[in-house]
């Protein structure tokens, strides 16, 4: 039967099928663009499924990011017309000539796929499962399907892979959360405003039904947001209220259980790519995904720079191609002998040195305890002999403690954690813990992170009423909070809390020193305006991971005074992963 929306053409050496229908079990027709070799041979498939509009060109949807990428990494644009570049998915001109079929599916309710937008829901995961199986059954497919893509396109890989589609052969989640609650919506139990801010700018603006009000696909001349133009009232009914949903589920309840991958159920080969500067979304889930995935064939790669950059560079493409060539094309390229961990070790000038490792965290880590001396504002390697304390306005500058300068070049690579005794003047308190690095002149060293261009070394968060730990999952370097009940504070009473600090990496030269800042609000790097902007909001050191929602953080509860204390019997500590050999 003829489909009025599906058409095919030859362009850039590819057979391109636009708006291909994919029927799913409830009768909905999803739409996909398929880029494939123009021959009669079967080929492996790389598929992405997401809400960003398959027809939205990278340079139009994200012009600042595209211009920076093209200017600083010419290997991204050289050798391609770049006519089919899109946000966080592969350039088909880089893969189709290599023997792959590239498919972009508009997720339900987005782009050309009708229905209701419900990010990371069981319905969305089922749609992805069925799209994978549909792709495997097509005559141009060899029956092996791989998944790749950045951020959103990584997060839903964990979910669908855990459902074990029969024809799924390998996945490469590139910087994407694997635990929606802990990695994304609630940092330490504190609501991240990212999702409510992101939604209108990246999802609602490509929603199905914008029709003639939507932007135009430069390759087809059609709207990127479907053939129908629907009223806003109808479109609003066809999408979840993401802020309301997040606020309605402050604990890790059944809502999040349905949106969390059973990582142990994943059996296919995994290449998990994380970002050292991914605090807030683009790192923790990749480390956990690597360690907890059930697959016997799994690899971890960790890099820096912006969260999209290395996905497109020659370095990132080569890494992915070697992985997929091995598992989807049976190429004997040595991937099976690739060490399980590949790190881009970061230096203070923003450079990186590639290094192979065999496990995560690194087995040779010298887990080093610093003791927090609040009176001296110091991080000491000696246990305290006397008690010390620091009191601060929860919405103020907090307290910063500094270690002695490193006597030699020192590498810090891995997760960190801090254990504190806390008192609050109210029934709760939020802790924002910032691991920092200072040069010999006392200036903070800031890094290009996944989103924030001027970020500290790492960060961690905890709401004190969420301090309950899971003893089976907790490690000294990674406390694991259950987030399954509220434990309010009695004002003025002491409570022990453990705060996870997300993994990081730096080789600190001799003379540099480590710092730790603890405060009750988002870290601010203190740099003057103009600040970098995203979603029409300023980034001042913490990227787009703002934690200021007044319904989550009422000032009468989280605007009190916080006291931290340390005693010889119960010292406040910071555990840091020192890697031997940096000075050699």
C-alpha positions, 0 to 999 in steps of 0.5 A: 500500500502506498504511503503518502509521506514516505519517499525515497531518493539518491543523494550524497552516495546514499539511498535515503528513505524519508518518513518511513512508517514503523508500526508498533503494537498499539497501532501508532505509526512512528516515522523514521529516516533511513540512510543506507547503501544503494545496493542489494546487500544486507548491512548492519543497522545503527539506530537512534530513537529520541525527541529532538526532531530527526529533520532538524539540522545541527547548525539550525537547532544548535548554531553556537555548538555547531560553529564551535565544533566545526571551528575547533575540530575540522576533522568533523566537517572535512570529507562530508557535505554535512547536509545531514548532520543532526544533534547528538546522532551520527553523520550518515555520510561517515557511516553509510559508505562504511557499510552501515544503515543509519536510522533516526526514529522520531520518538512518540509525540515528536517530529513526525511520530504522533502520540503523547510525549512521555520521556523514558517511559515504559511506552517509549522503551517498548517503542524503541524495542519494536523499532529495533526489531522492525529494522532487523527484519528489513531486506537491507538489514543483516539482522544485527542492530547497534545503538549509539548516540549522545545524552538522551540517545544514550539514556534510552539505550540502557533501558531498551538493552535491558529488555533484550530485543532479540536482534540487538547486537551491541550498544554504545551509550555516549554520555547518558544517565543510567539511573534517571533519579540519581543521575539526572532528576534528583542530585542527592535528592535535590531537584535539578531544574534542567529538565523543566528548562530543557523541555520547551527548548529541545522537545516542545519546539519539535513536537508533532503537530507544530506542522506549518509552525515548525522549522523546515527540514532543509533536505526535504522542504517539509516541516520537521514537526509533522504534516499536521498543524494542531492547536496548542491545547491539543499539543499540550494534552499530547505531552507530559508536564515534566516539571510536575511529574518530577515534583510529584515524585520526590523519592525513588519510587515506582515511577522511577523504578519503571524508568530505570534500566535493570543493568544486570539484564544487559547481555550485549557488548557495551562501550560506555563513554563518559565525560570527566566534566559530566557532573549533572548528567553525562558521567555517573551513569556511564561509570555505573553502567559499565560496572553493573552491566551484565554483559561479559563484553564491556568497555569504558572510555572516558574523555573531556571537552563538551558532551557532544564533541568527541562523539563526532571527532575522528577519535570518537568515530574511530573508537565507535567504528572499531567496536561496531565493526567487530560485533556487527560486521565480524571484523577481526580488528583486535577489538576483543583485545582492547583493554576494558578501560580507556582514559583520556587523562586530563591536565591543568592546561586542558590537554589529555593523554590516552591511557589503557586500564583494566578496571574501574575504579583503578585497582592501584588507587591509593585511597587518601583521606583528608581530614577537615579542620574547620577552624583552620579552613584546612584539609589535613592528612593528619587526624584531628586532635581537637574539635572544630566547627564552621557555621554558615548561612545555607544560601551564602558562600559556605566554607572552603578548606584547602590542602597543602600544596602537592609536593610532586605531580599528583594524579587524582582519578576516580570517585570521591566522597566526604563524610560530615557531621551536620546540624541545621537550624531547620528541619532539613539542609541541602549540601553542595560539595565542590572539589576544586583545584587551585594554582600556586597563585591561589587562582582556581583552575577551571575546566571545559565540562560537558556543558559548562565551559568554566567548571570546577574539578567535580561536584556532589550533592545531598539533601540531609533528609535523604541521608539513609544509605544502602549498606549493600551498595555503598562503598567508601568511595561511593555512598549509595543513598536509598532515597526511599524515605524522608528522615527530617532533622531535629533543629540543632541536633547532629547527624552524620551524612555521606556525600558522593562526589562524581568521578573526575580526573586531573594530573595536578602539578607540584605546587597546586593544591586541592580545595573543598567547598561546602555550601547550601546552594549551587556553586558559582565560579565568581567570574564576572559577566557576561556569563555563558548562556544556555536556555536563556539562563546564565551558567556560572560554574554549575552548567545547566544543573540549577537547583533553585526550584522554589517548590523543592527548596522553600527558603524557610526550610533550606535558607537556614543556618548550617553547622559542620563539625569534626571531632577526634572521635568522629572526624569529618573526612574527604576520601580522594583517589590518588593514582601512583606514578604521576610524577614519574 
